[in-house]
């Protein structure tokens, strides 16, 4: 019997394959969630960038980002 350099969990092969598929599915769901979150926050980031370029004030930039993000969030609900 060949020994793998990465030991398994000592589970049967079918169970390890099922666990691997489950972990891949969870990873894909996380990636989709992060991409959707970045797309949802894009307008807020653009407004914050414009405020930063106009004022160079971090407080106003943060307020603009949060205001647009909250409005965007409530608009989606």
TAJOMO-V973844 format. One record per residue. N is the residue number from 1. RES is the residue in one small letter. PSI is psi as a letter, one per 30 degrees, with the letter a starting at -180 (999 if undefined). D_LAST is the distance of its C-alpha to the last C-alpha in Angstrom with 2 decimals. Layout:
# TAJOMO-V973844
n:N res:RES psi:PSI d_last:D_LAST
n:N res:RES psi:PSI d_last:D_LAST
This chain:
# TAJOMO-V973844
n:1 res:x psi:k d_last:56.16
n:2 res:x psi:k d_last:54.36
n:3 res:x psi:k d_last:52.41
n:4 res:x psi:k d_last:49.12
n:5 res:x psi:f d_last:48.73
n:6 res:x psi:j d_last:45.36
n:7 res:x psi:k d_last:45.97
n:8 res:x psi:a d_last:43.61
n:9 res:x psi:g d_last:42.48
n:10 res:x psi:g d_last:45.46
n:11 res:x psi:l d_last:43.38
n:12 res:x psi:l d_last:44.43
n:13 res:x psi:e d_last:43.52
n:14 res:x psi:e d_last:41.17
n:15 res:x psi:e d_last:39.21
n:16 res:x psi:e d_last:39.09
n:17 res:x psi:e d_last:37.90
n:18 res:x psi:e d_last:35.13
n:19 res:x psi:e d_last:34.13
n:20 res:x psi:e d_last:34.22
n:21 res:x psi:e d_last:31.98
n:22 res:x psi:e d_last:29.49
n:23 res:x psi:e d_last:29.52
n:24 res:x psi:e d_last:29.14
n:25 res:x psi:e d_last:26.10
n:26 res:x psi:e d_last:24.49
n:27 res:x psi:e d_last:25.44
n:28 res:x psi:e d_last:23.96
n:29 res:x psi:e d_last:20.61
n:30 res:x psi:e d_last:20.70
n:31 res:x psi:e d_last:21.68
n:32 res:x psi:e d_last:18.88
n:33 res:x psi:e d_last:16.33
n:34 res:x psi:e d_last:18.14
n:35 res:x psi:e d_last:18.37
n:36 res:x psi:e d_last:14.66
n:37 res:x psi:e d_last:14.16
n:38 res:x psi:e d_last:17.01
n:39 res:x psi:e d_last:15.74
n:40 res:x psi:e d_last:12.39
n:41 res:x psi:f d_last:14.68
n:42 res:x psi:e d_last:17.29
n:43 res:x psi:e d_last:16.54
n:44 res:x psi:e d_last:16.63
n:45 res:x psi:e d_last:19.81
n:46 res:x psi:e d_last:21.37
n:47 res:x psi:e d_last:20.91
n:48 res:x psi:e d_last:22.34
n:49 res:x psi:e d_last:25.17
n:50 res:x psi:e d_last:26.06
n:51 res:x psi:e d_last:26.12
n:52 res:x psi:e d_last:28.26
n:53 res:x psi:e d_last:30.61
n:54 res:x psi:e d_last:31.08
n:55 res:x psi:f d_last:31.50
n:56 res:x psi:g d_last:32.21
n:57 res:x psi:k d_last:30.65
n:58 res:x psi:e d_last:28.61
n:59 res:x psi:e d_last:27.13
n:60 res:x psi:e d_last:25.86
n:61 res:x psi:e d_last:24.55
n:62 res:x psi:e d_last:22.62
n:63 res:x psi:e d_last:21.25
n:64 res:x psi:e d_last:20.21
n:65 res:x psi:e d_last:18.53
n:66 res:x psi:e d_last:16.60
n:67 res:x psi:e d_last:15.67
n:68 res:x psi:e d_last:14.39
n:69 res:x psi:e d_last:12.57
n:70 res:x psi:e d_last:10.80
n:71 res:x psi:e d_last:10.04
n:72 res:x psi:e d_last:8.87
n:73 res:x psi:e d_last:6.57
n:74 res:x psi:f d_last:5.12
n:75 res:x psi:e d_last:5.50
n:76 res:x psi:f d_last:3.81
n:77 res:x psi:999 d_last:0.00
